[in-house]
Amino acid sequence: MAFFGNDAVNRVNLHYGVQALAAGAGGVFFFAYLLHAGISVPATLVTFVAIIAGRFALRPALLPLAKRWGLRPMVIAGALLMAAQYAVLGQVRGLGPWLAAYVVVAALGDTFYWPSYHAYFAALGDTEHRGHQIGAREALAAVVGIVAPLLGAWGLVTVGPTWTYWAVAAVQALSAAPLLFAPDVPVLASAPGAFRASGPGMALFVIEGWLGGSVYFVWQVVLFVSLGRDFAAYGGAVALAALVGAIIGLLFGRHIDRGHGRRAAVIAYAVTAGVVLVRAASLQTPWLAILGNALGAFSVALTAPAMMTAVYNLAKASPCPLRFHIATEGAWDIGCGSAALAAAALALAGVSLAVALLLALPAIAVCIWLLWRYYGANPSAAEIELALPLIPEPPAPP
């Protein structure tokens, strides 16, 4: 397959797979772990908002460091800082200094890692194979995600949080290894118009952030509570969801690269709307919550190629991919933080979190509209090739 011919992207995808193992065994239990430690639902959501606010405040400091060192060292540094955040999380036993330390370290790790990673992937990837490459990445993460939550749940129940999160931290640190011999991507000292060029990406990511906050993060709280606050049941539900999504992303990314971006966006987010409705109806109904979670993996496998093909291609076409992603990550923080804060306010007022989930539906409609416009204005290579026979050939010279 031609899209596997890019060695740099293969290394980055391998890194992402190892990182996904750590996220699936540790990060996916973040909300469940805090709730299990006795922290209330509103306080858990506010803790998450505090991390997002820290990311937003720290992110401008990334640019001068990246201009000096390049993108690859920033991704590696971010991966190692994320390992540190897992080690700290394992010490949290409730509200207190360890939780405050975790908020700081998590905000710092996310600040270094995510804008750098997205910019690095955007710069190294191939526009004509973007959907395939994202699909391969998501399929690898989904396969890893089948085993990782089961390991994480077993560790938390059997050996406790300290040893479990130290092991997760070690895996997260190892994720940097595939990047050691990957090419670097320098960051321009000056890139006029870079932040202005990020406007379409910011519009997509503020909506994507709201959807992430509601459909993914708030849902983790709902799922854990619906399953009786049981780590084993929660880990099993997450593993089942990963099994459902393991192949879908790869096939759907191929669909986008063949010139069906608009159709892919409509299908992906229509499915997401259905998932939201099932999840909103599943509170206090464990079997329906498990079904809603499994359907969510199907949704993610569809939406990730549809959304990120557009975002990565916009980033690569911009004057500076890192500046582009600094801006878009800030937009994501605004959307996600707003969704989580709204959910916290609803929980504090005693309103069902089903309402917070349903707030995703207007955002889904906006997302479909934005992606419809993008794929209409930016046809794929396949669409252009299909159109060529319709263009009259110039007359032969006499």
DRENKOL-479785 format. One record per residue (C-alpha): x, y, z; residue number from 1. Coordinates in pm, 1 decimal. Layout:
<sites>
(site (X,Y,Z),NUM)
...
</sites>
This chain:
<sites>
(site (0.0,0.0,0.0),1)
(site (149.6,329.1,-111.5),2)
(site (44.1,517.2,198.6),3)
(site (265.8,288.0,412.2),4)
(site (564.9,396.4,201.7),5)
(site (620.5,708.8,412.9),6)
(site (872.3,586.4,673.1),7)
(site (843.6,902.9,881.8),8)
(site (465.1,869.9,913.6),9)
(site (505.0,499.0,996.0),10)
(site (736.3,592.0,1284.7),11)
(site (496.2,857.0,1409.7),12)
(site (205.0,612.2,1388.4),13)
(site (406.4,350.1,1581.4),14)
(site (476.1,612.8,1846.5),15)
(site (106.1,692.9,1856.3),16)
(site (20.0,325.9,1902.3),17)
(site (247.1,295.1,2206.9),18)
(site (111.5,623.4,2340.0),19)
(site (-239.4,483.7,2288.9),20)
(site (-145.4,182.2,2502.9),21)
(site (-60.9,417.5,2790.0),22)
(site (-371.0,626.7,2732.1),23)
(site (-593.7,318.0,2719.3),24)
(site (-446.8,163.8,3033.8),25)
(site (-422.6,487.1,3234.1),26)
(site (-558.7,800.7,3075.1),27)
(site (-900.3,654.7,2998.0),28)
(site (-945.9,590.4,3372.2),29)
(site (-879.4,954.4,3468.5),30)
(site (-1241.2,1046.2,3544.7),31)
(site (-1320.4,701.0,3686.8),32)
(site (-1016.2,715.5,3914.6),33)
(site (-1101.2,1058.7,4054.8),34)
(site (-1462.7,955.8,4114.2),35)
(site (-1344.0,634.1,4282.1),36)
(site (-1115.3,844.7,4503.7),37)
(site (-1423.0,1017.7,4643.1),38)
(site (-1415.2,1337.5,4437.0),39)
(site (-1762.8,1455.2,4337.4),40)
(site (-1882.0,1468.7,3977.5),41)
(site (-1877.5,1855.2,3962.5),42)
(site (-1529.5,1871.0,4123.5),43)
(site (-1397.6,1605.6,3881.6),44)
(site (-1521.7,1803.9,3583.6),45)
(site (-1382.4,2129.7,3725.8),46)
(site (-1042.7,1958.6,3770.0),47)
(site (-1050.6,1871.7,3401.4),48)
(site (-1141.9,2231.7,3314.9),49)
(site (-846.2,2352.5,3525.4),50)
(site (-610.8,2136.5,3316.2),51)
(site (-756.1,2281.3,2996.7),52)
(site (-722.4,2636.5,3130.9),53)
(site (-357.7,2564.8,3215.3),54)
(site (-294.8,2435.4,2864.4),55)
(site (-452.1,2745.9,2716.7),56)
(site (-236.8,2975.9,2932.2),57)
(site (91.2,2788.3,2874.3),58)
(site (63.6,2723.4,2501.0),59)
(site (220.3,3052.0,2374.0),60)
(site (545.8,2949.7,2547.4),61)
(site (577.1,2654.4,2307.5),62)
(site (656.1,2859.7,1996.7),63)
(site (994.9,3008.4,2100.2),64)
(site (1116.6,2667.8,2218.9),65)
(site (1002.5,2497.9,1898.5),66)
(site (1169.1,2764.9,1683.1),67)
(site (1496.9,2685.5,1856.7),68)
(site (1477.0,2304.8,1870.9),69)
(site (1232.4,2192.5,1598.7),70)
(site (916.4,1983.6,1619.6),71)
(site (1055.1,1635.3,1688.0),72)
(site (1222.1,1730.3,2020.0),73)
(site (899.3,1901.3,2125.5),74)
(site (696.1,1585.9,2059.8),75)
(site (950.3,1376.7,2252.1),76)
(site (953.6,1623.1,2544.0),77)
(site (573.8,1622.5,2548.4),78)
(site (562.6,1241.9,2553.6),79)
(site (798.9,1233.9,2853.0),80)
(site (604.5,1502.7,3039.4),81)
(site (287.3,1302.1,2983.7),82)
(site (466.5,1005.9,3142.4),83)
(site (532.2,1223.1,3446.6),84)
(site (165.9,1314.5,3474.4),85)
(site (70.0,946.3,3505.0),86)
(site (322.7,897.4,3784.9),87)
(site (169.3,1190.8,3972.9),88)
(site (-189.2,1076.0,3909.8),89)
(site (-115.0,747.4,4085.6),90)
(site (-57.2,939.5,4409.9),91)
(site (-392.9,1121.9,4408.6),92)
(site (-626.1,1003.4,4683.7),93)
(site (-877.0,1290.7,4681.7),94)
(site (-873.8,1668.8,4690.8),95)
(site (-530.6,1790.7,4798.4),96)
(site (-176.6,1882.0,4690.6),97)
(site (-125.1,1573.8,4472.7),98)
(site (-432.9,1663.3,4268.8),99)
(site (-307.0,2021.2,4232.2),100)
(site (34.4,1889.8,4122.5),101)
(site (-134.2,1664.5,3869.1),102)
(site (-325.6,1957.8,3718.1),103)
(site (1.7,2148.3,3666.7),104)
(site (199.4,1856.0,3522.6),105)
(site (-88.3,1745.0,3297.8),106)
(site (-133.7,2096.0,3160.7),107)
(site (239.2,2119.7,3089.9),108)
(site (255.7,1778.9,2919.6),109)
(site (-47.3,1844.1,2702.9),110)
(site (87.8,2188.4,2609.1),111)
(site (411.8,2042.6,2477.5),112)
(site (269.3,1730.7,2321.1),113)
(site (-53.6,1788.8,2129.0),114)
(site (21.0,2099.9,1916.5),115)
(site (368.4,1963.2,1839.5),116)
(site (237.1,1618.5,1753.2),117)
(site (-39.3,1748.2,1525.9),118)
(site (199.0,1988.4,1349.3),119)
(site (458.8,1711.7,1308.0),120)
(site (204.1,1467.0,1162.8),121)
(site (64.1,1736.2,933.0),122)
(site (409.3,1828.4,800.4),123)
(site (529.3,1470.2,744.3),124)
(site (207.9,1324.2,600.6),125)
(site (105.1,1306.8,235.5),126)
(site (-198.1,1508.2,129.0),127)
(site (-311.2,1245.7,-123.0),128)
(site (-288.2,965.5,137.5),129)
(site (-395.4,1166.4,442.0),130)
(site (-718.5,975.7,507.7),131)
(site (-539.4,640.0,476.1),132)
(site (-260.1,747.7,710.4),133)
(site (-501.7,876.4,974.4),134)
(site (-714.5,564.5,933.9),135)
(site (-408.7,342.2,985.8),136)
(site (-317.8,539.9,1295.9),137)
(site (-667.0,514.5,1442.1),138)
(site (-692.8,143.7,1358.0),139)
(site (-364.2,76.5,1539.8),140)
(site (-482.1,278.2,1840.8),141)
(site (-812.4,89.9,1839.7),142)
(site (-642.5,-251.7,1831.0),143)
(site (-418.2,-150.1,2120.9),144)
(site (-725.4,-14.6,2295.2),145)
(site (-881.1,-361.7,2309.5),146)
(site (-617.7,-486.8,2553.5),147)
(site (-510.7,-166.5,2730.8),148)
(site (-828.6,-96.3,2934.0),149)
(site (-838.2,-456.8,3053.8),150)
(site (-477.0,-427.2,3173.7),151)
(site (-548.9,-92.8,3339.7),152)
(site (-858.6,-222.7,3518.4),153)
(site (-671.1,-534.4,3634.9),154)
(site (-385.8,-321.1,3768.8),155)
(site (-608.5,-77.1,3956.1),156)
(site (-805.0,-359.5,4118.1),157)
(site (-510.4,-594.2,4185.1),158)
(site (-194.9,-393.1,4258.7),159)
(site (-343.8,-49.2,4319.5),160)
(site (-302.4,290.4,4155.8),161)
(site (61.4,361.8,4244.6),162)
(site (212.2,60.5,4067.4),163)
(site (-42.5,72.3,3784.6),164)
(site (30.4,433.3,3699.0),165)
(site (404.9,385.8,3732.4),166)
(site (377.3,108.2,3471.3),167)
(site (163.0,332.3,3250.4),168)
(site (422.9,609.1,3287.4),169)
(site (696.6,369.6,3171.1),170)
(site (497.4,273.1,2861.8),171)
(site (427.5,637.5,2784.9),172)
(site (799.6,718.0,2809.7),173)
(site (879.3,428.3,2572.7),174)
(site (647.9,582.9,2313.3),175)
(site (924.1,834.4,2240.3),176)
(site (1160.2,561.1,2114.0),177)
(site (1023.9,535.8,1753.8),178)
(site (1077.8,910.6,1714.4),179)
(site (1449.2,906.3,1799.3),180)
(site (1549.1,836.8,1437.4),181)
(site (1258.4,1012.7,1269.0),182)
(site (1332.3,1329.4,1068.9),183)
(site (1302.1,1666.5,1235.5),184)
(site (1081.8,1946.0,1103.8),185)
(site (1217.4,2295.7,1167.4),186)
(site (988.9,2580.0,1270.8),187)
(site (1022.8,2905.4,1079.6),188)
(site (1149.2,3203.1,1279.1),189)
(site (883.7,3413.8,1110.2),190)
(site (570.4,3310.7,921.6),191)
(site (356.1,3608.6,820.4),192)
(site (-11.0,3523.0,790.7),193)
(site (23.4,3189.9,976.4),194)
(site (-225.9,3264.8,1248.9),195)
(site (-469.5,3423.0,1002.6),196)
(site (-450.6,3106.1,793.1),197)
(site (-556.4,2903.0,1095.9),198)
(site (-908.2,3051.5,1094.6),199)
(site (-1083.3,2757.4,921.3),200)
(site (-901.0,2510.3,1145.6),201)
(site (-997.8,2706.2,1456.9),202)
(site (-1362.7,2701.9,1350.4),203)
(site (-1347.3,2322.6,1307.9),204)
(site (-1161.1,2266.5,1634.4),205)
(site (-1377.1,2480.1,1860.0),206)
(site (-1670.7,2262.8,1752.2),207)
(site (-1460.9,1947.0,1775.8),208)
(site (-1358.3,2053.0,2127.5),209)
(site (-1720.1,2095.1,2234.3),210)
(site (-1801.5,1751.4,2091.1),211)
(site (-1496.6,1601.4,2263.3),212)
(site (-1593.7,1754.8,2595.1),213)
(site (-1949.9,1625.7,2573.9),214)
(site (-1945.6,1305.8,2368.5),215)
(site (-1611.5,1173.9,2500.7),216)
(site (-1508.8,1324.1,2834.8),217)
(site (-1845.3,1387.0,3001.6),218)
(site (-1950.7,1046.5,2872.9),219)
(site (-1666.2,881.3,3066.5),220)
(site (-1820.5,1015.4,3388.4),221)
(site (-2167.4,895.4,3285.9),222)
(site (-2038.3,549.8,3184.6),223)
(site (-1846.6,488.5,3507.9),224)
(site (-2144.0,592.4,3720.3),225)
(site (-2386.0,386.2,3508.0),226)
(site (-2168.2,76.8,3557.2),227)
(site (-2178.7,103.8,3935.0),228)
(site (-1836.0,272.7,3967.3),229)
(site (-1668.0,-60.7,3895.6),230)
(site (-1320.5,-49.5,3736.5),231)
(site (-1348.2,-397.8,3583.3),232)
(site (-1685.5,-330.5,3422.3),233)
(site (-1566.0,6.7,3296.6),234)
(site (-1245.9,-136.6,3149.7),235)
(site (-1440.3,-415.5,2980.7),236)
(site (-1682.6,-168.3,2823.1),237)
(site (-1394.2,42.1,2687.6),238)
(site (-1220.2,-269.2,2548.5),239)
(site (-1538.7,-382.0,2373.6),240)
(site (-1570.5,-39.4,2215.8),241)
(site (-1214.3,-58.0,2083.7),242)
(site (-1287.5,-394.3,1924.3),243)
(site (-1580.5,-242.2,1735.0),244)
(site (-1370.1,45.2,1597.4),245)
(site (-1049.3,-143.5,1513.1),246)
(site (-1104.9,-178.1,1136.1),247)
(site (-1358.8,93.3,1054.6),248)
(site (-1114.6,387.4,1061.3),249)
(site (-875.7,234.1,806.8),250)
(site (-1157.2,161.7,561.3),251)
(site (-1316.9,501.8,611.1),252)
(site (-989.1,688.4,556.9),253)
(site (-952.7,511.4,222.1),254)
(site (-1308.7,626.3,137.6),255)
(site (-1208.7,991.1,193.9),256)
(site (-892.1,964.7,-16.9),257)
(site (-1100.3,824.9,-304.0),258)
(site (-1290.2,1150.9,-322.0),259)
(site (-1587.8,1113.6,-92.5),260)
(site (-1506.2,1367.7,176.6),261)
(site (-1851.1,1525.8,189.9),262)
(site (-2029.1,1191.9,207.4),263)
(site (-1784.8,1071.1,474.9),264)
(site (-1845.9,1379.6,689.7),265)
(site (-2224.4,1346.2,673.4),266)
(site (-2216.4,973.3,753.8),267)
(site (-1963.9,1015.9,1036.4),268)
(site (-2149.0,1289.5,1219.0),269)
(site (-2495.3,1147.2,1154.4),270)
(site (-2372.7,831.0,1328.5),271)
(site (-2233.9,1049.1,1609.9),272)
(site (-2575.3,1211.6,1655.8),273)
(site (-2729.5,865.9,1691.4),274)
(site (-2464.6,772.3,1947.4),275)
(site (-2543.4,1085.8,2150.4),276)
(site (-2912.4,992.6,2162.6),277)
(site (-2837.5,635.1,2275.8),278)
(site (-2594.6,756.8,2541.3),279)
(site (-2835.5,1019.0,2672.6),280)
(site (-3096.9,747.8,2717.4),281)
(site (-2855.6,507.3,2890.2),282)
(site (-2815.5,669.5,3232.3),283)
(site (-2871.0,410.6,3506.3),284)
(site (-2913.4,138.7,3239.7),285)
(site (-2583.2,-56.9,3228.8),286)
(site (-2652.2,-268.3,2917.6),287)
(site (-2755.5,40.1,2718.8),288)
(site (-2449.5,229.4,2845.4),289)
(site (-2223.6,-52.6,2722.3),290)
(site (-2398.7,-42.7,2384.0),291)
(site (-2365.2,336.3,2367.1),292)
(site (-1996.4,310.2,2447.6),293)
(site (-1937.2,48.5,2177.2),294)
(site (-2120.7,260.5,1922.4),295)
(site (-1901.2,553.0,2026.9),296)
(site (-1589.8,370.0,1904.7),297)
(site (-1759.9,324.8,1569.1),298)
(site (-1832.7,699.2,1569.6),299)
(site (-1473.3,795.6,1653.1),300)
(site (-1338.4,566.3,1380.8),301)
(site (-1555.8,755.3,1131.9),302)
(site (-1513.8,1113.0,1256.9),303)
(site (-1135.4,1108.6,1308.6),304)
(site (-1046.8,1065.3,937.1),305)
(site (-1324.9,1302.9,827.9),306)
(site (-1219.2,1580.6,1066.3),307)
(site (-842.7,1537.1,1080.4),308)
(site (-790.2,1494.2,704.2),309)
(site (-927.9,1846.6,667.6),310)
(site (-734.6,1988.7,963.1),311)
(site (-398.0,1831.4,874.4),312)
(site (-422.1,1934.8,510.3),313)
(site (-510.7,2291.1,613.1),314)
(site (-211.6,2288.5,848.4),315)
(site (30.1,2160.7,584.9),316)
(site (-90.4,2426.3,338.4),317)
(site (-50.4,2704.8,597.3),318)
(site (270.4,2910.5,633.9),319)
(site (358.5,2724.2,958.1),320)
(site (193.9,2400.1,1079.3),321)
(site (297.8,2459.5,1442.0),322)
(site (152.2,2809.8,1459.9),323)
(site (-159.5,2669.8,1294.1),324)
(site (-195.7,2401.9,1561.0),325)
(site (-116.0,2635.2,1848.8),326)
(site (-415.9,2839.0,1737.1),327)
(site (-642.4,2542.2,1668.1),328)
(site (-554.5,2370.6,1996.7),329)
(site (-648.7,2692.3,2173.3),330)
(site (-983.6,2681.7,1995.1),331)
(site (-1025.7,2317.4,2100.4),332)
(site (-958.8,2414.1,2461.3),333)
(site (-1229.2,2680.5,2446.7),334)
(site (-1483.6,2435.0,2306.6),335)
(site (-1395.5,2142.8,2531.6),336)
(site (-1358.0,2352.6,2845.3),337)
(site (-1694.5,2518.7,2782.8),338)
(site (-1865.7,2180.5,2741.5),339)
(site (-1707.4,2038.8,3058.6),340)
(site (-1787.1,2354.6,3256.4),341)
(site (-2148.5,2343.5,3139.5),342)
(site (-2169.1,1978.6,3247.4),343)
(site (-2021.0,2064.4,3588.8),344)
(site (-2277.6,2342.5,3636.1),345)
(site (-2561.2,2107.6,3540.3),346)
(site (-2435.1,1839.4,3779.3),347)
(site (-2401.5,2093.5,4061.9),348)
(site (-2760.4,2205.7,3996.9),349)
(site (-2880.4,1846.0,4012.0),350)
(site (-2965.3,1829.6,3641.1),351)
(site (-2908.7,1496.2,3465.9),352)
(site (-2586.2,1472.8,3265.3),353)
(site (-2802.7,1345.6,2978.4),354)
(site (-2872.5,1714.0,2912.3),355)
(site (-2496.9,1782.1,2882.3),356)
(site (-2470.2,1500.9,2628.9),357)
(site (-2760.7,1635.1,2422.3),358)
(site (-2586.2,1973.4,2396.6),359)
(site (-2359.0,1802.4,2142.8),360)
(site (-2636.2,1783.7,1882.2),361)
(site (-2624.6,2150.9,1765.2),362)
(site (-2245.7,2127.1,1745.3),363)
(site (-2275.6,1817.9,1523.9),364)
(site (-2492.0,2012.1,1278.6),365)
(site (-2235.6,2295.7,1265.0),366)
(site (-1952.7,2045.1,1215.9),367)
(site (-2125.8,1883.6,917.1),368)
(site (-2175.5,2227.6,761.1),369)
(site (-1808.9,2326.9,809.6),370)
(site (-1675.1,2000.3,666.7),371)
(site (-1921.3,2013.6,376.5),372)
(site (-1780.7,2354.6,286.1),373)
(site (-1420.6,2237.0,324.9),374)
(site (-1449.5,1924.3,109.8),375)
(site (-1646.4,2118.9,-152.8),376)
(site (-1373.8,2382.7,-176.9),377)
(site (-1084.5,2132.8,-149.9),378)
(site (-1149.6,1830.5,-371.5),379)
(site (-926.7,1530.2,-325.0),380)
(site (-676.8,1414.6,-584.7),381)
(site (-922.7,1139.3,-677.9),382)
(site (-1201.5,1390.9,-742.2),383)
(site (-974.8,1604.8,-959.6),384)
(site (-867.2,1298.0,-1156.9),385)
(site (-1229.7,1199.1,-1214.2),386)
(site (-1307.0,1547.2,-1340.5),387)
(site (-1019.7,1561.5,-1589.6),388)
(site (-1191.8,1366.8,-1871.0),389)
(site (-1473.4,1621.0,-1858.9),390)
(site (-1234.1,1904.6,-1943.6),391)
(site (-1199.1,1948.4,-2321.1),392)
(site (-851.0,1887.8,-2452.5),393)
(site (-687.6,2180.7,-2631.2),394)
(site (-689.6,2155.3,-3008.6),395)
(site (-385.6,1998.6,-3167.1),396)
(site (-141.2,2245.7,-3321.0),397)
(site (-163.8,2274.2,-3698.9),398)
</sites>
